[in-house]
Amino acid sequence: MVRRRETSKKRAPFGVPQEVILLSGRDVWPYTFIADDSSGGCGKVAMPADAAIEDVQAAVFTRLADLTRTFHGVEIGIVWSPLTPDSWVGRVDSLTTDVGPPP
């Protein structure tokens, strides 16, 4: 009898993001996120210092949305607000993607 090799699911390296802190920088914009399981992570967006903040925020959103979709199967949205003159905080909400049948 042939047996199927047992595979174990890998745990996601972080929970679903809840909050993001974005700092302005020179050619690199660092960000940190905090997840719902008290984990988190950080990253950098390589963009010039004079880049539009909306473009930088969109780049951060794209990265976090892709990771959250891949590891948790959840779609997210981020609402940004200024924290200080050179930093922003983003509140992350999970979005439902289940839509009922068309009428």
Secondary structure as a PSIPRED ss2 file (coil, helix, strand):
# PSIPRED VFORMAT (PSIPRED V4.0)

   1 M C   1.000  0.000  0.000
   2 V C   1.000  0.000  0.000
   3 R C   1.000  0.000  0.000
   4 R C   1.000  0.000  0.000
   5 R C   1.000  0.000  0.000
   6 E C   1.000  0.000  0.000
   7 T C   1.000  0.000  0.000
   8 S C   1.000  0.000  0.000
   9 K C   1.000  0.000  0.000
  10 K C   1.000  0.000  0.000
  11 R C   1.000  0.000  0.000
  12 A C   1.000  0.000  0.000
  13 P C   1.000  0.000  0.000
  14 F C   1.000  0.000  0.000
  15 G C   1.000  0.000  0.000
  16 V C   1.000  0.000  0.000
  17 P E   0.000  0.000  1.000
  18 Q E   0.000  0.000  1.000
  19 E E   0.000  0.000  1.000
  20 V E   0.000  0.000  1.000
  21 I E   0.000  0.000  1.000
  22 L E   0.000  0.000  1.000
  23 L E   0.000  0.000  1.000
  24 S C   1.000  0.000  0.000
  25 G C   1.000  0.000  0.000
  26 R C   1.000  0.000  0.000
  27 D C   1.000  0.000  0.000
  28 V C   1.000  0.000  0.000
  29 W E   0.000  0.000  1.000
  30 P E   0.000  0.000  1.000
  31 Y E   0.000  0.000  1.000
  32 T E   0.000  0.000  1.000
  33 F E   0.000  0.000  1.000
  34 I E   0.000  0.000  1.000
  35 A E   0.000  0.000  1.000
  36 D C   1.000  0.000  0.000
  37 D C   1.000  0.000  0.000
  38 S C   1.000  0.000  0.000
  39 S C   1.000  0.000  0.000
  40 G E   0.000  0.000  1.000
  41 G E   0.000  0.000  1.000
  42 C E   0.000  0.000  1.000
  43 G E   0.000  0.000  1.000
  44 K E   0.000  0.000  1.000
  45 V E   0.000  0.000  1.000
  46 A C   1.000  0.000  0.000
  47 M C   1.000  0.000  0.000
  48 P C   1.000  0.000  0.000
  49 A C   1.000  0.000  0.000
  50 D C   1.000  0.000  0.000
  51 A C   1.000  0.000  0.000
  52 A C   1.000  0.000  0.000
  53 I H   0.000  1.000  0.000
  54 E H   0.000  1.000  0.000
  55 D H   0.000  1.000  0.000
  56 V H   0.000  1.000  0.000
  57 Q H   0.000  1.000  0.000
  58 A H   0.000  1.000  0.000
  59 A H   0.000  1.000  0.000
  60 V H   0.000  1.000  0.000
  61 F H   0.000  1.000  0.000
  62 T H   0.000  1.000  0.000
  63 R H   0.000  1.000  0.000
  64 L H   0.000  1.000  0.000
  65 A H   0.000  1.000  0.000
  66 D H   0.000  1.000  0.000
  67 L H   0.000  1.000  0.000
  68 T H   0.000  1.000  0.000
  69 R H   0.000  1.000  0.000
  70 T H   0.000  1.000  0.000
  71 F H   0.000  1.000  0.000
  72 H H   0.000  1.000  0.000
  73 G C   1.000  0.000  0.000
  74 V C   1.000  0.000  0.000
  75 E E   0.000  0.000  1.000
  76 I E   0.000  0.000  1.000
  77 G E   0.000  0.000  1.000
  78 I E   0.000  0.000  1.000
  79 V E   0.000  0.000  1.000
  80 W E   0.000  0.000  1.000
  81 S E   0.000  0.000  1.000
  82 P E   0.000  0.000  1.000
  83 L E   0.000  0.000  1.000
  84 T E   0.000  0.000  1.000
  85 P C   1.000  0.000  0.000
  86 D C   1.000  0.000  0.000
  87 S E   0.000  0.000  1.000
  88 W E   0.000  0.000  1.000
  89 V E   0.000  0.000  1.000
  90 G E   0.000  0.000  1.000
  91 R E   0.000  0.000  1.000
  92 V E   0.000  0.000  1.000
  93 D E   0.000  0.000  1.000
  94 S E   0.000  0.000  1.000
  95 L E   0.000  0.000  1.000
  96 T C   1.000  0.000  0.000
  97 T C   1.000  0.000  0.000
  98 D C   1.000  0.000  0.000
  99 V C   1.000  0.000  0.000
 100 G C   1.000  0.000  0.000
 101 P C   1.000  0.000  0.000
 102 P C   1.000  0.000  0.000
 103 P C   1.000  0.000  0.000
